[in-house]
Amino acid sequence: MERQDERYDLSVPTEGEAERLDQFVARSVQGITRSAAQRLIEEGRVTVDDRLEKPSLKLRGGERVVVTVPPPAPAVPEAEEIPLVVLHEDGDVVVVDKPAGMVVHPAAGNPGGTLVNALLAHCTDLSGIGGEIRPGIVHRIDKDTSGVLVVAKSDRAHESLSRQFHDHTVKRVYLALVYGSPREDKGRIEGAIGRHPTDRKKMSGAARHGKHAVTHWRVAARFTGVTLLRLRLETGRTHQIRVHMAEAGFPLVGDEVYGGAGRINNLRDPVLRKLIRELGRQALHAKTLGFVHPVTGEYLEFDTELPEDMARIIDYLERQGA
């Protein structure tokens, strides 16, 4: 099926300072850089109150901005010799421990250096279901989240794994450091998650048309100012853990998008603040992944250790005896 244009109908907030049109479009539409926003405006794909304008137009507030984004041009990612930590591989699946900082598949802002590029060099028999741009990919974890991920190497495996993820039968366990200390030792968060109503680069529980999302959590360790949580995903929505914990009042350490930026100033320990700044990402690790092998029917489970950057923070906190 031919992909259609995506249309975004946006309202400029009436509060705040005046903002350039290209800046507003880049901030409001996920995946659009400022240069891409300028191209869309110059191509006549952006209107302000039904008029074509220049990228430099100053928005005063209250305007209606309509952005039409064409589908991306088909792309064939290139194989790149990038080191991979392979936890398991057979003729149907490959399981890897993805490092933080690696994007899963190529996109407009990340054409290379992705997990897909690395896998294409590692194995020549990846499944092509879902389009050439993301061969073998049946689920994703964020660029700045580390941990275990399974990739299909055959069409049969792709179909089976996709069905397991759709049916929420895959075991997915994460470790996260959050600010604050939950009153209870465990809990369950349930609520729809969708695109944020005003900030299109974020997800939110306040979205008009969100998808059902459930996160189970329990305290693994309590420290002064921060808590280590073990979380199990019942569903797998985009940014689910980050949204659920932030909206519960416990944003992830290092998560500048969902409220974890300013909280660092509340920590009294200067060494801990330094370690968090050096982390440079949300403190989230996909620790465990369990699924039924798509061909043999055997249940497989893979468990990964915390990466060095998160482990360094935990080690320091444990040494403090807090």
DOTOR-917577 format. One record per residue (C-alpha): residue in three letters; x, y, z. Coordinates in steps of 0.1 Angstrom, whole numbers, plus 5000, padded with zeros to 4 digits. Example, Ala and Ser with C-alpha at 12.3 -4.5 7.8 and 13.67 -1.06 7.14 Angstrom:
// residues 2
ALA512349555078/SER513749895071/
***
This chain:
// residues 322
MET500050005000/GLU501350344990/ARG502150565020/GLN500150895024/ASP501151235035/GLU500951305072/ARG498951625081/TYR499451815114/ASP496952075124/LEU498652295151/SER497652585172/VAL500252835182/PRO500152895220/THR498953245230/GLU501353265259/GLY505153295256/GLU507453485234/ALA507153525196/GLU508753235177/ARG509853195141/LEU507652965119/ASP510452725111/GLN511352695148/PHE507752625157/VAL507352355131/ALA510652185141/ARG509552185177/SER506052065171/VAL506451785146/GLN508351475157/GLY511351395136/ILE511451725118/THR514751935121/ARG514752305115/SER516352265081/ALA513652015071/ALA511052255084/GLN512452525062/ARG512252295032/LEU508652215039/ILE507752585042/GLU509652675010/GLU507852384992/GLY504452525002/ARG503752235026/VAL503052475055/THR500252725058/VAL499552985085/ASP495953075087/ASP495552925052/ARG498353145038/LEU501853055026/GLU504553235046/LYS508353255049/PRO510353045074/SER511253365092/LEU507653465099/LYS507253565136/LEU504253385152/ARG502553595178/GLY500153335192/GLY496753205182/GLU497653125146/ARG496552795130/VAL499552615114/VAL498952325090/VAL501952105081/THR501851845054/VAL504751595056/PRO505351375026/PRO506251005032/PRO510050935034/ALA511650825002/PRO512450445003/ALA515950385014/VAL518150075015/PRO520350095045/GLU524050005040/ALA525949735059/GLU528449885083/GLU531049695103/ILE529949805138/PRO530749585168/LEU527749405183/VAL527249215215/VAL525348905203/LEU523648715231/HIS522148445208/GLU521948365172/ASP520448085151/GLY518848065116/ASP515748255127/VAL516548505154/VAL519448715167/VAL519448865201/VAL521749155209/ASP522649375238/LYS522149725223/PRO524449995238/ALA523050335248/GLY523450595220/MET522650355191/VAL519550415171/VAL517750095161/HIS516950175125/PRO517850445100/ALA515750765099/ALA516051105084/GLY518451225112/ASN520250895115/PRO520950745081/GLY523850535094/GLY525550395125/THR522350215135/LEU521649865147/VAL520149775113/ASN523349895096/ALA525449675120/LEU523149375116/LEU523249395078/ALA527049355080/HIS526749075107/CYS524148855089/THR522948845053/ASP519548675060/LEU517448945078/SER513748935073/GLY512449205050/ILE508849225064/GLY507949585073/GLY509949745045/GLU513549765035/ILE514150055058/ARG513949835089/PRO514649475080/GLY514049225108/ILE512949485134/VAL509949365154/HIS510349605184/ARG512549895194/ILE514150055224/ASP515050425226/LYS518350545213/ASP519550635248/THR518150315264/SER520550025266/GLY519649655267/VAL518449335251/LEU516549335218/VAL515549045194/VAL515649075156/ALA514048835131/LYS516148665105/SER513348495086/ASP509848595076/ARG508348315097/ALA510248445127/HIS509148795120/GLU505448705118/SER505648495151/LEU507548755171/SER505349045158/ARG502348845170/GLN503848785204/PHE504649155209/HIS501149245197/ASP499548995222/HIS501749125250/THR503148775258/VAL506748875256/LYS508548915290/ARG510149265292/VAL511949375323/TYR513749705328/LEU515849865355/ALA515550245360/LEU516850505384/VAL514150755392/TYR514151075413/GLY512351055446/SER511050765467/PRO507750605460/ARG505650555492/GLU504850195483/ASP507249915474/LYS505349815443/GLY502549925420/ARG500849925387/ILE500350215364/GLU497650205338/GLY496450465313/ALA496450545276/ILE499650695260/GLY499650895228/ARG501251195212/HIS501451495236/PRO498651745228/THR500952045224/ASP504551915222/ARG504551675193/LYS508051535201/LYS506751395234/MET504351125244/SER501751185272/GLY498951025292/ALA496851335284/ALA496651255247/ARG493251255231/HIS493750935212/GLY496150725232/LYS496750355233/HIS496250145264/ALA499450105284/VAL500249915316/THR503549925336/HIS504249715367/TRP506949845390/ARG508649755423/VAL511449905443/ALA514749725439/ALA516749965462/ARG516250295479/PHE518950565482/THR518950925492/GLY517151125466/VAL516850845440/THR515350495438/LEU516250195417/LEU513150035402/ARG512449705385/LEU509749745359/ARG507849495338/LEU506049615307/GLU502549455301/THR502349665269/GLY505049835249/ARG504150185239/THR506650455228/HIS508450605259/GLN506050405281/ILE508250385312/ARG509450735309/VAL505950875306/HIS504350665333/MET507050735359/ALA507251105351/GLU503551155354/ALA503550955386/GLY505951215400/PHE509151005397/PRO510951105364/LEU513850895353/VAL517351025363/GLY518951195333/ASP515651215313/GLU515651575301/VAL512551525280/TYR510251405307/GLY511151615337/GLY514451465348/ALA516551775341/GLY515852015369/ARG515551755396/ILE519351705397/ASN519652035415/ASN517751895445/LEU520451635452/ARG522851735479/ASP525651495470/PRO528051665445/VAL529551335435/LEU526151195426/ARG525351505406/LYS528551465387/LEU527951095379/ILE524451175366/ARG525751455344/GLU528351215330/LEU525550965323/GLY524151205297/ARG520950995291/GLN517950855308/ALA518950585334/LEU516950305317/HIS518149955308/ALA516249675291/LYS517549395314/THR515449095305/LEU513648965274/GLY511748635272/PHE509848495243/VAL508848175226/HIS511248075198/PRO509248125166/VAL510247785151/THR511247545179/GLY508447665203/GLU511047675231/TYR510847955257/LEU514048165256/GLU515048425282/PHE517948655281/ASP519248865309/THR521849145306/GLU523949325332/LEU523749705338/PRO525949895314/GLU529050065330/ASP527550415332/MET524450305352/ALA526450055372/ARG528950325383/ILE526050525398/ILE524550225416/ASP527950115429/TYR528650465443/LEU525250475460/GLU525650135475/ARG529050235489/GLN527450535506/GLY525250295526/ALA522350525520/
***
